[in-house]
């Protein structure tokens, strides 16, 4: 299953890596793709991860989740 998130606060490749590392640390996350230009994060999950857990990991890394699809 794929989730598409709109994330505010990312401004450089360090931010991209911080978001990727935060999400890859969650059990069940298969892949993470971040578009800095579009402020989008695409997460492929294989387990039963709730939106709140994904949002929490990103916000703990210092970024704001605006929308989850």
Phi and psi in degrees as a GROMACS rama.xvg file:
@    title "Ramachandran Plot"
@    xaxis  label "Phi"
@    yaxis  label "Psi"
@TYPE xy
-109.941  142.174  UNK-2
-121.592  136.933  UNK-3
-113.66  124.231  UNK-4
-118.231  142.646  UNK-5
-98.8632  124.551  UNK-6
-126.343  126.743  UNK-7
-97.0182  150.755  UNK-8
104.146  -7.86987  UNK-9
-83.5493  129.046  UNK-10
-132.722  -7.41831  UNK-11
-153.823  178.475  UNK-12
-70.7048  -23.5372  UNK-13
-63.5022  -40.5669  UNK-14
-62.629  -42.7684  UNK-15
-58.5407  -46.837  UNK-16
-66.2638  -36.7623  UNK-17
-63.2277  -42.4542  UNK-18
-67.4952  -45.7163  UNK-19
-58.703  -46.8752  UNK-20
-65.1169  -37.6753  UNK-21
-62.9777  -41.989  UNK-22
-77.5525  -37.2691  UNK-23
-66.3398  -18.1231  UNK-24
-76.3223  -10.3575  UNK-25
-86.444  135.481  UNK-26
-66.7362  130.472  UNK-27
100.922  -9.27044  UNK-28
-80.5637  121.066  UNK-29
-88.5711  -43.4545  UNK-30
-154.42  157.806  UNK-31
-137.851  130.142  UNK-32
-127.009  126.548  UNK-33
-117.43  129.521  UNK-34
-108.431  105.628  UNK-35
-63.3672  -41.4074  UNK-36
-65.1211  -41.166  UNK-37
-91.7038  -6.16696  UNK-38
58.9526  37.0327  UNK-39
-116.078  143.985  UNK-40
-127.047  123.365  UNK-41
-106.784  123.48  UNK-42
-118.591  125.745  UNK-43
-98.5625  119.368  UNK-44
-116.423  146.077  UNK-45
-115.581  -6.27631  UNK-46
-115.499  -162.838  UNK-47
-102.881  74.0685  UNK-48
-100.787  125.091  UNK-49
-77.7955  158.298  UNK-50
-58.8849  -36.5769  UNK-51
-64.4991  -34.3292  UNK-52
-69.3621  -42.1732  UNK-53
-64.1099  -48.3898  UNK-54
-59.7031  -43.5382  UNK-55
-61.3696  -40.1488  UNK-56
-64.6455  -40.8542  UNK-57
-69.6447  -43.0329  UNK-58
-69.4978  -32.47  UNK-59
-65.1428  -28.9656  UNK-60
-78.6161  -8.67743  UNK-61
107.946  15.8227  UNK-62
-121.627  162.631  UNK-63
-109.957  123.727  UNK-64
-86.9336  120.178  UNK-65
-93.5447  -36.7315  UNK-66
-153.676  145.423  UNK-67
-127.462  127.427  UNK-68
